[in-house]
Amino acid sequence: MVGAGFAGAVMAERMARVAGMRVLLVDRRNHIGGNAHDTVDDAGVRIHRYGPHIFHTNSSDVFYYLSTFTAWRPYQHRVLASVDGQLVPLPINLDTVNLLYGMNLDAAGMVGFLDGVAEAREPVRTSEDLVISRVGRDLYDKFFRNYTRKQWGIDASDLDSSVAARVPARANRDSRYFTDRYQAMPLHGYTRLFERMLDHPNIKIMLNTDWREIDGVIPYGEIVYTGAVDEFFGFRHGPLPYRSIDFRFETHDLERYQEAAVVNYPNDNDYTRITEFKYLTGQVHPKTTVVYEYPTANGDPYYPIPQPQNAARYRLYREDAERERGVHFVGRLATYRYYNMDQVVAQALATFRRLQRPGDDVEPSVAASMTGPGEDRAPADARSLIGIVMGTAGGDQA
Ligand SMILES: Cc1cc2nc3c(=O)[nH]c(=O)nc-3n(C[C@H](O)[C@H](O)[C@H](O)COP(=O)(O)OP(=O)(O)OC[C@H]3O[C@@H](n4cnc5c(N)ncnc54)[C@H](O)[C@@H]3O)c2cc1C
């Protein structure tokens, strides 16, 4: 098993616990958890080393599966954006528009306002098309144009519409960032969740090890690979572009640093956002730690860049991956997809089910595994671990 993030940990857990296989889990980092890893900093504040990770899903399969390994802390994520000298709710809602334009609209008025400013775009191909067709040019300029440039290093007019599709506008006062059915944080953090997942006599863990170092030294039957697919194939079709982030952590001698868990800076500063971890973790501590995010082209591969030419290059790697016998490619980097944690868990569970039924060549479909009854459902009493939050459609952290 190459990689100890969600993809590798779920596959390891299922293969050891359900299929009775012996698993060697290898990661070149010095910790488990992949990008979801959390730890306690020198001041004693729990932080997410690779940026804020908020768990949210509409999949009861995924939620109940993870509930086997953690209790939850109900958590509703809220984000403010610093625009025109004010802090306003994001996603754009009724309050955002009323604050920015000094109006007093109700929901019907907001719908009328958006209808008035939205510009028809046909076809809707890019992020710019999508946002302008929904909220018009001025809100696009205030919230999306510069933010997208900072975050992705390219114009919204060159970025696939799927990125902005995650950031809707609302005609009500709902200020939650996500509206998924289940929204919660692991009560004792992600790393503890991973420790419990991997706590099985059939699972051995080897950190600080690139899998190539042991290839040919330790015999194995099959590989589950969750690293970058272009790296696996020696970049033979050229590198797949990724966006990375430099994180700058600061600890302050204060109980609270800012007004919300995340404050976005679409137009000012080189950083995109500041996150204060204590909102996420619920930790009570006299100090607080925040992280500033500076997007960059170099560094660890974090975000696959959704552009048609990149998707075309990935298809070449996918064909290679499909031909590779005895290697299963799972996870965000191995399938070059902008997946959230729940989608990676769903993808890994679906892959495991498919491997258990070798005659069944159905592609692991995240969509399919996100609905319908699950084979790996945890006991019904998992439901009592959290106050379940009912919602409608989901948004995300693009
Ligand atoms: C800044 C940021 C914020 C995010 N916020 C959220 C959020 O709020 N909510 C959400 O649901 N999702 C969020 N995500 C997405 C989330 O991080 C991913 O969905 C999830 O971590 C992917 O898991 P994975 O196992 O596919 O990959 P990873 O977590 O990247 O794990 C892959 C592992 O493989 C290891 N590896 C790679 N190559 C090798 C090799 N050759 N040998 C050995 N080991 C190797 C790596 O070291 C790594 O630990 C965020 C991502 C980022 C970058």
The ligand as an SDF file (V2000), in Angstrom:
LIG
                    3D

 53 58  0  0  0  0  0  0  0  0999 V2000
   -5.0730   22.6220    1.4460 C   0  0  0  0  0  0  0  0  0  0  0  0
   -6.0730   21.5130    1.3370 C   0  0  0  0  0  0  0  0  0  0  0  0
   -7.2740   21.6300    2.0040 C   0  0  0  0  0  0  0  0  0  0  0  0
   -8.2280   20.6050    1.8890 C   0  0  0  0  0  0  0  0  0  0  0  0
   -9.3930   20.7420    2.5890 N   0  0  0  0  0  0  0  0  0  0  0  0
  -10.3040   19.7560    2.5300 C   0  0  0  0  0  0  0  0  0  0  0  0
  -11.5190   19.8580    3.2770 C   0  0  0  0  0  0  0  0  0  0  0  0
  -11.7570   20.8480    3.9800 O   0  0  0  0  0  0  0  0  0  0  0  0
  -12.4130   18.8400    3.1960 N   0  0  0  0  0  0  0  0  0  0  0  0
  -12.1810   17.7260    2.4170 C   0  0  0  0  0  0  0  0  0  0  0  0
  -13.0270   16.8220    2.3980 O   0  0  0  0  0  0  0  0  0  0  0  0
  -11.0250   17.6000    1.7050 N   0  0  0  0  0  0  0  0  0  0  0  0
  -10.0930   18.5720    1.7420 C   0  0  0  0  0  0  0  0  0  0  0  0
   -8.9230   18.4450    1.0380 N   0  0  0  0  0  0  0  0  0  0  0  0
   -8.7080   17.2250    0.2250 C   0  0  0  0  0  0  0  0  0  0  0  0
   -8.0930   16.0840    1.0320 C   0  0  0  0  0  0  0  0  0  0  0  0
   -6.8210   16.4660    1.4890 O   0  0  0  0  0  0  0  0  0  0  0  0
   -7.9800   14.8790    0.1180 C   0  0  0  0  0  0  0  0  0  0  0  0
   -9.2230   14.5130   -0.4210 O   0  0  0  0  0  0  0  0  0  0  0  0
   -7.4130   13.6400    0.8060 C   0  0  0  0  0  0  0  0  0  0  0  0
   -6.4190   13.9290    1.7360 O   0  0  0  0  0  0  0  0  0  0  0  0
   -6.8560   12.7370   -0.2750 C   0  0  0  0  0  0  0  0  0  0  0  0
   -6.3850   11.5280    0.2850 O   0  0  0  0  0  0  0  0  0  0  0  0
   -5.4070   10.6090   -0.5620 P   0  0  0  0  0  0  0  0  0  0  0  0
   -5.1490    9.4180    0.2640 O   0  0  0  0  0  0  0  0  0  0  0  0
   -5.9550   10.4310   -1.9290 O   0  0  0  0  0  0  0  0  0  0  0  0
   -4.0770   11.4820   -0.7730 O   0  0  0  0  0  0  0  0  0  0  0  0
   -3.0180   12.0730    0.2610 P   0  0  0  0  0  0  0  0  0  0  0  0
   -3.6690   12.5180    1.5200 O   0  0  0  0  0  0  0  0  0  0  0  0
   -2.2540   13.0930   -0.5210 O   0  0  0  0  0  0  0  0  0  0  0  0
   -2.0800   10.8360    0.5960 O   0  0  0  0  0  0  0  0  0  0  0  0
   -1.1590   10.2960   -0.3350 C   0  0  0  0  0  0  0  0  0  0  0  0
    0.0630    9.8440    0.4350 C   0  0  0  0  0  0  0  0  0  0  0  0
    0.9110    9.1130   -0.4510 O   0  0  0  0  0  0  0  0  0  0  0  0
    2.2380    9.3530   -0.0830 C   0  0  0  0  0  0  0  0  0  0  0  0
    3.1040    9.0470   -1.2320 N   0  0  0  0  0  0  0  0  0  0  0  0
    3.0570    9.5960   -2.4690 C   0  0  0  0  0  0  0  0  0  0  0  0
    4.0240    9.0690   -3.2460 N   0  0  0  0  0  0  0  0  0  0  0  0
    4.6950    8.1550   -2.4940 C   0  0  0  0  0  0  0  0  0  0  0  0
    5.8020    7.2940   -2.7420 C   0  0  0  0  0  0  0  0  0  0  0  0
    6.4310    7.2610   -3.9320 N   0  0  0  0  0  0  0  0  0  0  0  0
    6.2040    6.4610   -1.7470 N   0  0  0  0  0  0  0  0  0  0  0  0
    5.6160    6.5100   -0.5180 C   0  0  0  0  0  0  0  0  0  0  0  0
    4.5590    7.3210   -0.2360 N   0  0  0  0  0  0  0  0  0  0  0  0
    4.1170    8.1290   -1.2040 C   0  0  0  0  0  0  0  0  0  0  0  0
    2.2440   10.8260    0.2860 C   0  0  0  0  0  0  0  0  0  0  0  0
    3.3520   11.1380    1.1320 O   0  0  0  0  0  0  0  0  0  0  0  0
    0.9020   10.9890    0.9860 C   0  0  0  0  0  0  0  0  0  0  0  0
    1.0040   10.8810    2.3980 O   0  0  0  0  0  0  0  0  0  0  0  0
   -7.9630   19.4660    1.1000 C   0  0  0  0  0  0  0  0  0  0  0  0
   -6.7450   19.3630    0.4160 C   0  0  0  0  0  0  0  0  0  0  0  0
   -5.8110   20.3670    0.5310 C   0  0  0  0  0  0  0  0  0  0  0  0
   -4.5120   20.2400   -0.2090 C   0  0  0  0  0  0  0  0  0  0  0  0
  1  2  1  0
  2  3  1  0
  2 52  2  0
  3  4  2  0
  4  5  1  0
  4 50  1  0
  5  6  2  0
  6  7  1  0
  6 13  1  0
  7  8  2  0
  7  9  1  0
  9 10  1  0
 10 11  2  0
 10 12  1  0
 12 13  2  0
 13 14  1  0
 14 15  1  0
 14 50  1  0
 15 16  1  0
 16 17  1  0
 16 18  1  0
 18 19  1  0
 18 20  1  0
 20 21  1  0
 20 22  1  0
 22 23  1  0
 23 24  1  0
 24 25  2  0
 24 26  1  0
 24 27  1  0
 27 28  1  0
 28 29  2  0
 28 30  1  0
 28 31  1  0
 31 32  1  0
 32 33  1  0
 33 34  1  0
 33 48  1  0
 34 35  1  0
 35 36  1  0
 35 46  1  0
 36 37  1  0
 36 45  1  0
 37 38  2  0
 38 39  1  0
 39 40  1  0
 39 45  2  0
 40 41  1  0
 40 42  2  0
 42 43  1  0
 43 44  2  0
 44 45  1  0
 46 47  1  0
 46 48  1  0
 48 49  1  0
 50 51  2  0
 51 52  1  0
 52 53  1  0
M  END
$$$$
